[in-house]
Every structure is written in C-alpha cells, then in structure tokens.
Amino acid sequence: MLTTLIILIIATALFIHGRIKSDLVAVGSLIALILTGIITPSEAWEGFSNSVVVMIAGLFIVGAGIFNSGLANILSNRILKFGKNSETKMLIIIMLTVGIISAFMSNTGTVAIMLPVIVSIALGMKSSPAKFLMPLAFASSLGGIITLIGTPPNLVASNALVEAGFKGFSFFEFAPIGIIVLITGTLFMATIGKKLLPNRFPEVAIAGSTSSAKKLAGVYKIYPALHFLSIPNTSNLVGEKLENIQLPTKYGMTIIAIKRSSNGILPLGQQYNQIIPKSHTILEAGDTLLVMCPQENIERCKQDYDIEQLANHSEAEARNSFLNQKFGIAEIIITPQSLYRNKSIRDLHFRKKLGLTALAINRNGKLIYLDVAKEKLRTGDAILIHGEWSKIELLNEDSHDVVVVGNIKDIATSYASAGKAWIAGIIMLAMLIIMTMEVMDPVVTVFISAVLMLITGCVRSTKDAYHSIDWESLILIAAMLPMATALEKTGGVQLISDFVIDTVGNYGPFAVLIGFYILTTALSQFISNTAAAVIFAPIALHAAIHLDVSPYPFIMAIAIAASMAFSTPVASPTNALVMNAGGYKFSDFVKVGVPLQVAVAIVALIFLPLFFPF
C-alpha cells in the first residue's frame, strides 16, 4: 500500500509540474506498478480494453464528423448572431450555446471551432476578446457534465458503479444537476465574473485563420481573374502540347485546371474529369480550361486561337471548380535554407514533380502574377499554390524547402466533408436517441456512429479518424485506470476512505460528500480531470458502502468536481487553448476561477442530495 501511494504521489507531482507529458507520466506509473508486483501485466492492460476508453475513442471520431462537416459551425453561428448588440447578452448566449454543444461533443473541439467565431464577434462589437474567451472555456466544462458522454469523468464515474455491481448512469441522468450548474456558472459570469475579467486587447493569433483557403483567394484577388475557356473543334489549339503554345508567356495566363469529358460506364449523362495541366498535356476538342488571366489578355487569346469564353458560367461555378473537395489552395513560404532559393518555378519542374500549380507570389506585400514560373524565388517569398489537397498535404509532410502555412490537414478535411452537415446531424441525433432509450450497449452505439461518419464522408478517411483521436488523453485514461485496481488491492482505497470518514464522518454523509468534492476539485486544478476522477471514484464508492448509504450522490459529486477546473490555465486543455488568444495571465484564472468554483460548488452540493438522496 505504501509503495502504491508513493507511486501515486510521484505521478501527481509530475502531473502538477507539467514538464513531462501527462500520458508518459501515466504510462510510467503503470510500469512502476507492474515492476513492483502490485498489479499483474494482465491487470495492467485491462485499462486499454476498458469500455470507457473504447467509447471515448469512438466519440472523438463522431465529434470530428460533426466539426468537419460544418454542423457545429452552422449551429453556433446561427445562435450567436442574436446577441451582437450587448456584451452581457452575448456572454450569456456564448456560454449557453457552448455549454449545450459541449454536452454532446469534445470540449476541446468545441472551444477550438468557436474561438475564431467569438474573437471575430468581439472585435466586430469593438469589445475585448478577453471578455468572452475565458467564459467560453468555462462553459465547455460546465456543459460537459450534462450528459453521460459530455466529458470523460462522467464515463469514468459511471464505469466505477458498473464495476462495483451497481447500475451505471443513464445518458441524461446527469442533466438535471448539469443544467443547474451550467445556469449557475452562466449567471455568475454574466454578473460578478464579467467584472473580474480583464479588458485587454491582445494581438489575437488564431490558428488557421490566415490560412483559410477562401481568405487566401481573397487576399490574392483570385476570383475576379478566373475564367472558363472552351476549345471547339475548329480551334488551332486542338492537339497542341501546352509547352509549345506558351500561354503564360504570351498572355500572362495560368491554366489552373482542365475539365475533360470522360465516357462513364453507366448512362449518367456527360461526365467530366478535372485534371491538373502539365507541360506535356495535349489539348483536346471539347476541353474546358479554368484559367487565371486579365480579361484584356483573354480577348487577345480568343482571337489568336479561335477559342470561346464561357460567359454563361457564373463566378460561383468558377469558385467551385477552383476550390472543392478534391482541389484546393495553400500558401507556402521559402525558408532561408531552402534549395528553391534563386531558382524559378520552371527550373524546379513544380508541376511535373509535385502536381501543383504556382498561381502568384507575394514578395514583401507586392503581388506578382505575370510570368510567375520564370520569377527567381527569394527567401521569405510567399507562393500561392493550387492542386489536389492530397498533393498539398504531401508537400507539407515531406518538404524541407518550404513551410506550408496553416493546418492543411484540417483545412483539407473540412473541404472534403463540406455540404454533409445534414448527414452528420442525422447520425448524431440517431446516436443520442439510441443512447437515451438504451436500445443497445452505449459503446456499440458510439462505434456504429463513428463508422457511419467514415462511410458517409463526414470524416474523410480512417487516417483522419485516427488523427482526430486525442491519443494523449486516451492513453492517460487507459494507463491510470489500473491505479484504481492497485489502490483497491493494497488497501489504499480503504485508507483514504477511512481518513475522510474519520475526519468528517461524525457530521453525517453530507459532510463526507463535501470532503470528497473539495479533495477532487482541488486535485483537478493541477492534474487531468479524468485522472482525478479515476483516483477518487472508487474511494468515494467505498466510503458510501462503508456508511451504508447510496453511492450515487458520491459518484456524481466526483464527476462534477473533477470537471470544475477553472482556477489555473493548466487545469484543462480548454483553459490553455484560450490563454494566449485572450492575453490572459495565470492570475486572471485564479481571480475569476476560484470564486466561480465556490459558487458552483455551493449550488451543486445543495442540489446533489435532492436529485440523488443518500
């Protein structure tokens, strides 16, 4: 028992210290328990096959489908537009919106997608983003306790009941107390909390905002220069290789893509392939060229080669051909050590080797469109490239000569899943209904939903599905679960349980409940909320059995207390996510978070025995 407690204390100290990643600390403690003979190897690996771990993995994939398809963004934007005329009203709407979304999705994912939306709204209102971003993070934690899947501590708590032979919590059993806690936190932040928030205007840097494909197209002024040209049978371009006709040199024309008819197997009408043109590409009659070129040069080209400009094609159609599920754009920067320096795009055989087209160069704010392929590249040049998303991702992964701006994988994924918000919504709704009605095992329901997200394209590929899983959190949970087994086997659970009972037990079960709530919420300010729940759930359960009272209020208290991590920026990934964007200091979280935790604790502890009697 002493050895187990020493390992637990060292692990907790390392969690608090924060220099070593939390998943590595958890795995290290697991190895220590095996090597000291406290648990067997088979007991150690049980955490990795635990239903909680499996379900959380599936939920990450479901959440990715919801975010990638744009469903979360659609819902949040429609709700947030109602509060733009008042800071207080906006704060309340933000917290309630994020709280409700977080009840069904990853807290971190919710904050990540809402952060740029809320910063944009704040700046549009001429308000400091710092007034809204901390409430955003807190709301995600408050809303997470509304449902069984809202946050990992809820699943850990329910699993502790099941393993002890009790019935686990149902999907919405957390809802009554969770909604009250969310409303309490929202009212506190809208009254007292907003006065404690800083009023700074930091230089907000939001990941991906500058690299949004649509914004890039706007910055480089691409859309007005996009045109469709059709090659009729009579054109003297038919049968010509692109390298022979020198369209970029003669007309400053960049051929972005060629739409070429293909004969499908099924009689589904005319079908087209969109291909990236290369120097050896031979033009055919009926080809439609998507080009970037000034209109006056288009007129000269039409006369010289007897081609037609498709004026009846709308700008929206050009945009869709330019940016879609398969093709996209990105900005790359030439590094000081790059082998591309002092070479031209033509020298590098850019299209041939990479399958990408260079559209423009941004050199110290000056945009270069003409003869881009001949321009000698310099350190710091930003180049706008176009091509298949897969090719851009490959460049991002393999090239040491350029830096691809932004998170290309996420941008490509969002385009691949565009227009499928309604599919993601149906899958999510079906999952929630089945879990609420308890038609089948929740783990099965979640995994079927995850697979449906993949099959329907809401998640682009299995690779993206694996990428969407927060493996650090998952391994942390799996590696910490055997700690509860070790504490149980060695008598550590009994010791801590007896300590709490001996200290406050004379004042009744409610005093013991308060004791466990305080211990759990204090620990969760410095270590993972999931780890805090893993440690205290079996201890609180043991104490309830010892007192001969219902374990449900105790386990519910552990789940709530573990999630109420507001007082430090390291208490939760969502806190860390908004810290830089809001320009917050460590002391800001203490100043706002501590009174919020006190307010939530008082309300939660009042209502817990009412909903879950002893």
N, C-alpha and C positions, 0 to 999 in steps of 0.2 A: 504493500500500500504506500509506504514511504517513497519507494522508487517511482511508482506511478505518479504520485503527487509532485515529486521533483521534476519529472519529465514534463508534466502539465505546466508547472510554474515557469520552467525554462522556455517552453513553447510560447506561453502567454507573454513573457518578457520579450521574446523575439518578435512576436506579432506587434507589440506596442512599439518596439524600437524601429521597426519598419525597414531596416536596411536589407534584410533578406526577404525574398518574395514569400508571401503567405503560403502558397501551395508547397514550396520547398520546405518550409518550417513544418507543415503538417506531415509531409512525407517523412521528414527526418524524425519526428516524434513517433510515427508509426514504426519505422525501422528500429528505433530505440526500444519500443515495447516488445518487438519480436526478439531482438538480440538479448534482452534481459529475461526472456522466457515468460513474460507476463501474459502475453497472448500467443496463440499458435499462428503459424502462417495462414491456415485456412480461416481463422477468425479475423486476421488482418485484411484478407481480400474480400471479406463479406461486405465491407463498405462500398466496394466498387460495383457489386451486383445488387446493392440495395435499391428498392423500388423508388425511393426519393431521388437518388442520383440519376436513375434512368429517366424518370419523369421530367426532371429539370432539364436534362439534355434535349428531350423532345420539345419542351416548352420554348427553349432558345430558338429552335428551328421554326416553330409556329410563329413566334414573335418576329423572326426575320421575314417571314412571308407577309405578315401584316404591315411591317415597316417598308419593305422593298416595293410592295405593290402600290404604296401611296395611301393606303386606307387610313393609317394613323394620322398622316398629314392632312388628309381631306377632313376628317372628323375634327381635328384640333383647330384648323383654320376657320372652319365654319362656326365653331363655338366661340373662338376668341374674338371674332370681328364685332361681337356685341358689346365689348367693354372698352372701346378705344377712347371714350370721352372722359374717363375718370380713372385716376390711378388706383383708388381703393376698389372700385368696381372691377377693374382689370385684374387686380391682385386676387380678388375672390374668384373670378372666373378662371384664372390660370390655375389656382390651387384645386378647385373642384374638378376642372377638366383633367388635369394631370393625375389627380387622385383616382378618378374613375378609370382612366386609361391604364394606370399602374396596377389596378386591381386584376387586370387580365393579361398584362404584358410585363416584360422585363423593366424594372425601374430604371436601370442604366440606359437601356434603349429608348425609353420614353423621354428621358431628360435629353439625351443626345439629339433626338429629332426635333424636340420642342425648343431647344436652346436658341438656334438661329432665328426661329419664328418669333420668339419672345424678345430677343435683342432688337430685331427689326421693328417690332411694335413699339418697344420702349423708345427707340431713337425717333420713330415717327411721331410719338407723343411729346418729344423733347424732354423725356424723363431719363434718369439714370438706369441703365440695365441692372445695376446692383440692387435696386428696389424690388426687382422681380425674380432674379435668378436664384437667390437663396430660398425664397418661398417655393420656387419650382422644385428644387432638390428636396426640400422638406415634404412637399405634397406627395412626391413619388413614394416616400417611405410611409407616410400616413395612409395613402390609398392602398398600399401593398397588403395591408392586413385585412382588407375587406373580404377577400376570397381565399380559398384553400391554396390556389396556385399563384397568388399575388406576390409572395416573397418566400424564399427558401425556409426561413424559420417556421412558417406555418406548416409546411410539409414535414419538417423535422419533428415538430411538436405532435402532429397527428400520427406520424410513424411511431413515435415513442409510446403512444397509447396503444396502438395496434400490437406492438411487440410485447407489451405487458398484458395482453389479453383483453383489452378494452376496445370498444368501438371507436374508430377514428372519427375525426371531424368531417362533416359533410361539406359540400362545396361552398354553400353560403352560410354556414354556421358561424363564421367569423363576422358576417355582415352587420348585425345589429351593433355590436360594440365597435366594429371598424368604422362604420358610418359616423357614429357619435365622436370617435376620436378624430376623424377627418374634419368634421364640422368644428370641433373644439380647436384644432390646430389652425383652421382657416380663420375663425373668428379672432383668435389670439393674434395672428399675423396681420389681420386687417385693422386691428385696434392698437394694441400695445407693441406688437412686433414691428410694425412698419415705422414706428418712431425710433426703434433701436437700429434699424438698418442704415448702413452708410449711404451717402448721397454722392458717390464718386462717379466720374465719367471716365472709366478706363479706356485704353485703346483696345477695343474688343477684337480679338482674333479668333474666328470660329473656323474650326477645321472644315475644309471642303467648300467654304462659301466662295472663295475666289476662284475655285477650280470648277464650279458648276458649268457644265457644258453649255447650257443656254446663255449663261452670263458671259462666258468666253466668246461665244459667237457675237454677242452684243458689243463687247469690248473691241473685238477685231473688225466690227462692222461688216460681217459676212453676208447676212441675209439680203440686203439690197443689191448685192453683186451676184446673187445666184440666178442662173438662167437655165432653161431646158432648150437644147438644140436637137433637132431631129435630122437624120441623114436619109434623104429619099433615094430611090434607085438611080435618079439622074445625077446625083452629086459625084463630083470627081474625087471625093474622099473615100468612096467605096473601094475596099481592097488595099488601102494605104496603111502602112505602119505609122504609128504615132511619132516615132523618132524621125521619120522622113519629112513630116509636114511642119514640124517646129512651131506649133500653135503658141506655146508660151513666149517664144522669141518674137514672132510676128505681131501678135495681138495682146500680149500680156495675159493670156488665157490659161487658167489652171483647170485641167479636166479632173474633176473630183471622182466621178463615177460614171459607168456606162450601164444603162438598162438595156438588156438584150433579151429578145423573146426566146423562149425555150418551149419545146413541144413536150407537154406533160403526158403521162401515161393515161390519166383519166381525162375525159372531155369536160374540163372545168373552164373552158374559155382560154383566152390568151394568158400565158404565164410569162413572167419576167424574172431574170436573174440580175442582181446588181453586182457588178464586178469592179474591182479596183484596176484602173488602166495602168499598163506598164509600157516601156519603150517599144517592146516587140508586139504589142497588141495591134491586131489588124481590125480596122473599122469595117462594119458590115452595113448593108442597106437595112433600114428599119431601126438601127441603133438610136437610142436617145441619150444624149450627153448631158450630164449635170455639170455645168461649168461655173467658175467664178471669174468674172471679167466685167470691165466697164461697158456700159451699153453702147457707147460710140464705137468701141472696138468690135462689138458683136455685129454691128451693121456692116463693117468692112469685111468681116469674115463671111457673112452671108452672101455678099456679092461675089467674093473670090471663089467660094467653094460650092455655091448653089445648095446651101442648107437652110433649114427653116427654124425660126424661133417659135416655140410653142407658147404663144401669148395667152392662150386659154388656161394654162396651168397656173394655179394660184400660188401665192407665196407660201401658204401653209403646206401645199404639196411638195414644194422645194425643200422646205424645212424638214418635212417627214422623210424625204429621201436622203437628206444631209445628216440628220440625227434620228436614229431609230434603234430598235432592239439589237440590230447587228452592227451598225456603223455609228461611230462617234468621233469626238474631237478631244484633244488634250493639249496642254501647254508643256513644253519641255525646255529646260534651261541648260545651256552649255556650261560645264564646270571648268575651273582653271586647269585641271589635269586632263581634260578631255582630248582624245585623239581627233575629235572633229574640228578642233580649232584650226583656222587658216585653210580649211577645206570647204568646198561648196557641196550643196546637196547632191549635185550631179556627180561630183568626184566620189561621193560616198555610196553612190548607187542606192539611194534611200528607198526608192520604191521596190527595186528588184530584191534587195536583201531583207527589208523589213515589211514590205507590203503596205507602206504608209505613204501618204502624200503630204508634203510641206506646203501649207497654204499662205503663210505670211510670217514675217519676222518682226518682233518688237525689239528695237535697239534703242535703249535709253529713252523710251517713250515715243520714238518715231516708228511708224508702221510702214513696212516695206512689202509691197505686193508684186511689183513688176520684176520679172527675172529672178524670182526667189531662188530657183535652182542654181543660178550662177553666182549668187552672193557668197563671198567668203565669210565663214562663220567666226564670231569672236566670243571670247569669254563673257558670260552674262547675257548673251542673246537669248531671247525667249522665242521659241518657234511654235506656231500653231500647226498641229498635225491632224490628219483625218485618216480614218481607216477602220478596220474591224476592231471591235472592243478587245477581242482576244489577242490581236497583234499589239495593241497599245499596252495591255496588261503584260504581255511577254517582254516588251521593251522595258517596262517598269521593273520587272523582276531580274532581267539579265544584263541590262546595260550599265556600265560604269562610266560612260562618257557623258551621260545626260541625267538630269533629275526630272522626273515626271511630277508635275505639280498636282497636289491633292491626292485623295484616296481613290485611285482609279477603280479599284475592285468594287467599292461601294457605289460609285457613280455608274459603272457599267451594269452592276446588278440592278440598280433602280430603273435603268432604261429597259433592261431585259424583262422586268416584271411590270412595266408601265401598262396601265389600262386593265389590270387584273384586280383592282381593289374590290370589285363586287364579288369575285371568286373567293378572295381571302376573307371577305366579310361573311360569306355563306359558311365557309369552313369553320371560322371562329365561332359563329353563332351555333352551328351544329355541335361543336365540341362542348360549348358551355351548357347547352340543353341536355346533352347526354350525361355530362358530369353531374349536373344538378339533379337529374332524375335517377342517377346511379344505375343506369341500364347495364353498364359493364365496368370492369375494373378501370379506374382513372388512368393508370399507366397505359393500358391498351388504347383508350380513347385518345390520349395525347399522341401516341405514336402513329395511330391511323391518321390523325390530323396533320402530323409532320410529313408523313408520306404523301398525303394529298397536296400539301403545299409544294412538294417537289414535282409531282406528276403534272400538276396544272401550270407549273412555271412561275408560281408566286415566289419560289426560291429557285434560282437559275439552274443549279446543279448540286450533286452530292458534295462536291468540293466546297461550294458556297455554304451548304448546310453545315458542314464541319467547321468552316470558317466562322459561322455565326455563333457557335457554341463558345461560351466563356469557359475555356478549359481550366483556367486557374481556379475559378470558383468551384468547378465540378470536382477537381482533384482535391481541393481543400476540404470539401464536404466528405468525399469518399474516404480520405485519409484520417479525418477527425472522428468519424463515426465509431471506429474501433476503440477510441479513447473512452467512450461511454462504457463499452464492454469491459475494458481494463479496470475502470473505476468500480464497476459492479462486482467483478471477480475478486478484487483485492480488498473490498470493504470501504473504498474511498467514498462511494455514494452514501453509504451508511454514516460515515464520519461527518461529512459536510451536512448531510440532512440532520443528524443529531445535534450538530453545532447550532444550526439555525433554530431548531425546535427548543433546545436548551436555553438559547438566548432570549427568544421572544414567545416560545410556545405557551408560557403561562397566561399570555394575553389572548389566547384563542387562535383558531385557524386563520382569521383575517390578518392578525399580526404576522403570522408566518408567511402568508401570501405577500404582504408588503415587503417583508425581508427578502424574499426571493426576487421580487420585482426590482428592488433597489440594487441588489447584487448583479442581476443580469443586465440592467440598463447601464450600470457603471462600467461593467466589463466591455459592453458592446461599443463604448465610445473609443476603445483602443484596439479591439480585435474584431475580426469578421463577425457580423451579427449571426451568421449561420453557426460559426464555431461556438459562440456564446450560447446559442440555443441547444447545440449538441451536448455541451457540458452540463447545463443546468436542467434540461428537460427530464432526464432520468432521476436526478437528485430531487427535484420538486415532486415528481411522481412518487418516489419512495417516501417522502415526507408526508404526502397526502394519505398514503396507505397506512403509515405509522399512526397518523392522527385519526384514522378510521373515518375519513371524510372523502367526498368526491374529488377525484384528481382533475376534473375538467377545468375548474377555475384556476388551479395552479398551472396547468399546462398552457392554458390560454394566456395567462399572465406572462409566462416565459416568452411566448411567441410575440406578444405585443411589446414587452420590454426590450427584447433583442432588436426589434425593428426601429425603435425610437432612438436613433443615433444621430443627434443633431449638434452636439457640443464641440466637436472637433472636425476639421476638414478630412481627417483620415478615418473617421467613423464609418463612412460609407463611400462607395465609388461615385455616387451622385454628388456628394459634397465636393469631392475632389474635382469632379467634372466642371462645376460652376465656379470654382475658386478663382482661376485666372481670368476667365471670361467676365466675372463680376468685379475683379480687382479687390477681392476680399483678403483680409489678414486673418491669422489664426484667432486673434482676439475677437473678431467680428462673430465667428461661430460660437465662441463662449458667451459673448454678450447677448446674442439672440437665442442660441440653442438651449442654454441652461434654463431660463425662465419658461421657454416653450415646453421643455421636458417636464418641468414641475407641474405646469398647467395640465398637460396631457395625462401625467401620472395620477394626479388627484381625480380627474374625471374618470379615467379608466378603472381605478381602484374602487370608486364609488359604484360604478355600473356592473363591474365584473360579477360580484356576488348576486346581483339581481337577475342577470341573464343565466348565470351558472352557479346555482346555490350549492353551498357546502353539503 
